[in-house]
Amino acid sequence: MLALSLLSTPGWAETQAPGGPGKTHSTGQAAKSLANKREAFVEQRLKNLHARLKIGAGQASQWNAYADTVRRNARQMDRAFRERASKLGTMNAEQAMNAYADLAKLHAENMQRLAAAFDTLYATMSPEQKKNADALLRRVAEKPAAVREHRAAATKPKQTARASGNKERFEPELQRDTA
């Protein structure tokens, strides 16, 4: 699940063409390079997860099934995002919304497959591995909330002393205003 969490972003499948927003390109060397980077990213995430979960030789079959599911899901999402991106410039609002709904449906189907593969792997884990997997997944689940809170705090308008009603800070400002 950790490996898929970053694979569902449209930015992975689209690159802006020099013509501006709505115009995408995915041809030639740039597309191949981007595909290689995405593949390398998935492989690195799987490698890190394998190490952090301390997957043993007796779990190889279940791990391989899980990893293959991650890879297949990543390829499917990439293909779907690229297809949508190639058509986005000619879609009306209704078509764009339906295309986005199709992406969400594909993501849900992929997560169901991934959960099933992970369930099989999880069943083979030792109590220590399960505790580690539980903690890893909890951190991943908490991270988006922390990011949202940080962004909200960063975009929240800062109150001035006047707006906050802070008398100690307001009086010096008042003195400066009248000086």
VENFENFEN-V516264 format. One record per backbone hydrogen bond with DSSP energy under -0.5 kcal/mol. NH is the residue of the N-H (numbers start at 1). CO is the residue of the C=O. If there is no record, write none. Layout:
# VENFENFEN-V516264
[[NH CO] [NH CO]]
This chain:
# VENFENFEN-V516264
[[5 1] [7 4] [12 9] [13 10] [14 10] [17 20] [17 23] [20 17] [23 20] [24 22] [25 15] [30 27] [31 27] [32 28] [33 29] [34 30] [35 31] [36 32] [37 33] [38 34] [39 35] [40 36] [41 37] [42 38] [43 39] [44 40] [45 41] [46 42] [47 43] [48 44] [49 45] [50 46] [51 47] [52 48] [53 49] [54 50] [54 51] [55 50] [59 56] [60 57] [63 59] [64 60] [65 61] [66 62] [67 63] [68 64] [69 65] [70 66] [71 67] [72 68] [73 69] [74 70] [75 71] [76 72] [77 73] [78 74] [79 75] [80 76] [81 77] [82 78] [83 79] [84 80] [85 81] [86 82] [87 83] [87 84] [88 84] [89 85] [90 87] [91 87] [91 88] [96 92] [97 93] [98 94] [99 95] [100 96] [101 97] [102 98] [103 99] [104 100] [105 101] [106 102] [107 103] [108 104] [109 105] [110 106] [111 107] [112 108] [113 109] [114 110] [115 111] [116 112] [117 113] [118 114] [119 115] [120 116] [121 117] [122 118] [123 119] [124 120] [124 121] [125 122] [130 126] [131 127] [132 128] [133 129] [134 130] [135 131] [136 132] [137 133] [138 134] [139 135] [140 136] [141 137] [142 138] [143 139] [144 140] [145 141] [146 142] [147 143] [148 144] [149 145] [150 146] [151 147] [152 148] [153 149] [154 150] [155 151] [156 152] [164 160] [165 161] [166 161] [167 165] [170 166] [171 167] [172 168] [173 169] [174 170] [175 171] [176 172] [177 173] [178 174] [179 175]]
